[in-house]
Amino acid sequence: MLVVDDNADALESLSRLVAVMGNEVCKAHDGLEAVESAESFRPHIVLMDLGMPRLDGYEPAKRMRQAPWEYGLTIVATTGRDHEEHRRRAREAGFDHHLVKPIRAKTRRRSALPIHILGLKWQIWPGKRCHSGQAKQLYKSA
């Protein structure tokens, strides 16, 4: 999984959250680094901030969608931007889902963990499983 955010704290906390769930994580600090990392890491899922320096999140998503290896790639916007205009632009750029920060393991509203957004109960990362006992433990510790 590729996690992209220019905010060091947000990048670290989201990376830790998905790593705790048993995933290999690659990190990028801006859009240009995201494109380069995606080319070499070939993630199945990208969690990417929209508002970043050098290259915002929209352009890397477009570039990843044009890559020959992108088949099956899921790109999720992780952003503080919750206006319909941002959601529309994200869809047009190739994002599959739109999560509003802060993203927490236990939530009830729009910032639901990608488990709920992607609609796959406890198996959201290809080849990785988290049975319900582990999930409950993660929720309790969050």
C-alpha positions, 0 to 999 in steps of 0.5 A: 500500500502506498500512503501519500501526504505532505504532513509528516504526522498524518503520513506517519499515523495513517501508515502505522494504522495500515501497517498494524493491519498487516500491510506492507507500506510505502510512504511518499511526501508529495505528488512527484514522489508518489508517482515515482514510488508507485512506479517502483512499488506497484501498490494495489491501494494508494491512500493519497492527500489532495493538497500537497506541494510540487504536485497536488494529489489529482495529477499523480492519480491521473498519471497512475491511471495511465500507467500500464501496471494500474489494472486493479489499482484502487486510489483513495483520496485522504483529505480535509476537503469535503466539498462536492467540487473536490469530490467531483475533481477527485472522481475525474482524476481517477480516485475511487473513494474519498475519505475526509480526515481525520481518519480513525480506526473507529468512526461512524461518519464520513471518515470511515476506515477504508474497510467500510468505504471499499465494502470488503469486510476485514479483507481490504488489502489484497492477500491480507486478512484480518479476522474479526477478533483482530479487528475488535482488538484494533478498535479497542486500542484506537 
